[in-house]
């Protein structure tokens, strides 16, 4: 992202930064809200059931976004013992990516509506902001669904597997998942197109979420 500043694209840099903060906030709020709905008020008690970005954004994680293009928010605290449903953990994990999907659908269709009604052109700031917002949220959704390390996809995959495989998978992920995840990010930062597939896949999803 720093290259945008070097190239004088201050507006685009600002839009991306605000979009990331907004998207991460909604993502974490989705976790907190779903946990509360399923009986776990841990996040609420710790002030995380809020749309205030200050409660969710991690300063170091945000700095990493600016410096290397990857970052993170503060994980929402969850107490599985307070949720009685066997699928509750997977549902709470899925709520974050689902929020990103909803934001992507909203931004894509607002963009299409604005272009069709001539409310703005594709080069106007509102169109740029909506385009960036949709791209970021589709990427966040797909990225968090990767079933390894601390990502939401791990909890979803664990619930989907039969008990025998689930135990093996959880053991493997607890020992090696985070290391593999960090390794992939480092390779990507060094220029290896590790996550190119995610960007291509997110672009391919746009026609399926466009309704205007």
C-alpha positions in Angstrom: 0.0 0.0 0.0 2.9 2.4 0.6 3.5 2.3 -3.2 0.3 4.2 -3.6 1.7 7.1 -1.5 4.9 7.0 -3.4 2.9 7.3 -6.6 0.8 10.2 -5.3 -2.4 8.2 -5.1 -3.3 9.6 -1.7 -7.0 9.4 -2.2 -6.9 5.7 -3.2 -4.7 5.0 -0.2 -7.1 6.7 2.2 -10.1 4.9 0.7 -8.4 1.5 1.0 -7.4 2.2 4.6 -10.9 3.3 5.6 -12.4 0.3 3.7 -10.1 -2.2 5.5 -10.9 -0.7 8.9 -14.7 -0.7 8.2 -14.6 -4.3 6.8 -12.5 -5.7 9.7 -14.9 -4.0 12.2 -17.9 -5.6 10.6 -16.2 -8.9 10.4 -15.4 -9.0 14.1 -18.8 -7.6 15.0 -20.3 -10.5 13.1 -18.4 -12.9 15.3 -19.5 -11.1 18.5 -23.1 -10.8 17.5 -23.5 -14.4 16.4 -21.9 -15.6 19.7 -24.3 -13.5 21.7 -27.2 -14.9 19.7 -26.0 -18.4 20.5 -25.7 -17.8 24.2 -22.1 -16.6 24.7 -21.9 -13.0 26.0 -18.1 -13.1 26.5 -17.5 -10.6 23.7 -20.3 -8.3 24.9 -18.8 -8.3 28.4 -15.4 -7.3 27.0 -16.9 -4.4 24.9 -16.6 -6.2 21.5 -20.3 -6.2 20.6 -20.0 -2.8 19.0 -19.4 -1.2 15.6 -16.8 1.1 17.1 -13.6 0.3 15.1 -11.4 1.2 18.1 -12.7 -2.0 19.9 -11.7 -4.2 17.0 -8.7 -2.8 15.1 -5.3 -3.9 16.3 -2.7 -1.1 15.8 0.1 -3.6 14.9 -2.3 -5.5 12.6 -3.3 -2.3 10.8 0.4 -1.2 10.5 1.1 -4.5 8.8 -1.6 -3.8 6.3 0.0 -0.5 5.4 3.5 -1.9 5.3 3.1 -5.4 3.7 -0.5 -5.6 2.6 -1.5 -8.2 5.2 -2.8 -7.6 8.7 -5.4 -8.6 11.3 -7.9 -7.3 13.8 -8.2 -8.3 17.5 -9.7 -11.8 17.7 -13.2 -11.8 19.3 -13.1 -13.8 22.6 -15.4 -16.8 22.6 -16.4 -19.2 25.3 -17.6 -22.5 23.7 -18.9 -23.7 27.1 -21.6 -21.1 27.0 -23.0 -22.3 23.6 -25.0 -25.5 23.7 -25.3 -26.3 20.0 -22.7 -28.6 18.5 -22.5 -26.4 15.4 -22.2 -23.1 17.4 -18.4 -22.7 17.0 -18.6 -23.2 13.2 -21.5 -20.7 13.0 -19.7 -18.1 15.0 -16.6 -18.6 12.8 -18.7 -18.3 9.6 -20.4 -15.1 10.7 -17.3 -13.0 10.0 -16.9 -14.1 6.4 -20.7 -13.8 6.0 -20.6 -10.2 7.0 -17.9 -9.6 4.4 -20.0 -11.3 1.8 -23.0 -9.1 2.7 -20.9 -6.0 2.5 -19.5 -7.1 -0.9 -23.0 -7.7 -2.3 -24.2 -4.3 -1.0 -21.2 -2.4 -2.4 -21.3 -4.1 -5.8 -25.0 -3.4 -6.3 -24.7 0.2 -5.1 -21.9 0.6 -7.6 -24.0 -0.9 -10.5 -27.0 1.2 -9.5 -24.9 4.4 -9.4 -23.4 3.7 -12.8 -26.8 2.8 -14.4 -28.6 5.8 -13.0 -25.6 8.1 -13.9 -25.4 9.1 -10.2 -21.6 8.9 -10.7 -19.1 7.7 -13.3 -16.6 4.9 -12.8 -13.8 7.3 -12.2 -15.6 9.3 -9.5 -14.7 8.8 -5.8 -18.0 7.0 -4.9 -17.4 4.5 -7.6 -13.8 4.0 -6.6 -14.7 3.6 -3.0 -17.5 1.0 -3.7 -15.2 -0.9 -6.1 -12.5 -1.1 -3.5 -14.9 -2.0 -0.7 -16.4 -4.9 -2.7 -12.9 -6.2 -3.7 -11.6 -6.0 -0.1 -14.6 -7.8 1.4 -14.6 -10.6 -1.2 -10.9 -11.1 -0.5 -11.4 -11.0 3.3 -14.2 -13.6 3.0 -12.2 -16.0 0.9 -9.0 -15.4 2.9 -10.7 -16.1 6.2 -12.2 -19.3 4.8 -8.8 -20.8 4.3 -8.9 -23.9 6.6 -5.6 -23.4 8.4 -3.9 -21.6 11.3 -6.1 -19.2 13.2 -8.5 -18.4 10.3 -12.2 -18.9 10.5 -12.0 -21.7 7.9 -10.3 -24.0 10.4 -13.3 -24.0 12.8 -15.7 -24.5 9.9 -13.7 -27.4 8.5 -13.3 -29.0 11.9 -17.0 -29.1 12.3 -17.6 -30.5 8.8 -15.3 -33.4 9.3 -16.3 -36.8 10.9 -15.0 -37.1 14.5 -12.0 -39.3 13.7 -10.7 -37.0 11.0 -11.6 -33.9 13.0 -9.3 -34.9 15.8 -6.4 -35.5 13.5 -7.1 -32.3 11.6 -7.3 -30.2 14.8 -4.1 -31.8 16.1 -2.3 -31.1 12.8 -3.6 -27.5 12.7 -2.7 -26.8 16.3 0.9 -27.8 15.7 1.6 -26.7 12.1 -1.3 -24.6 10.9 0.0 -21.2 12.1 3.5 -22.0 10.8 2.2 -22.9 7.3 0.0 -19.8 7.3 2.8 -17.5 8.2 5.1 -19.2 5.7 2.5 -18.6 2.9 2.2 -14.9 3.9 6.0 -14.5 3.9 6.3 -16.1 0.5 3.6 -13.8 -0.8 5.3 -10.7 0.6 8.5 -11.8 -1.1 6.7 -11.8 -4.5 5.5 -15.4 -4.8 1.9 -15.2 -6.1 0.6 -17.4 -3.3 -2.8 -15.7 -3.0 -3.2 -14.9 -6.7 -5.9 -17.5 -6.9 -7.9 -15.7 -4.2 -7.9 -12.5 -6.2 -8.9 -14.3 -9.4 -11.7 -16.2 -7.6 -13.0 -13.0 -5.9 -13.2 -11.3 -9.3 -15.0 -14.3 -10.7 -17.7 -14.1 -8.0 -18.8 -10.6 -8.9 -21.4 -11.6 -11.6 -23.0 -14.0 -9.1 -23.6 -11.3 -6.5 -24.8 -8.6 -9.0 -28.5 -8.1 -9.1 -29.0 -4.6 -10.3 
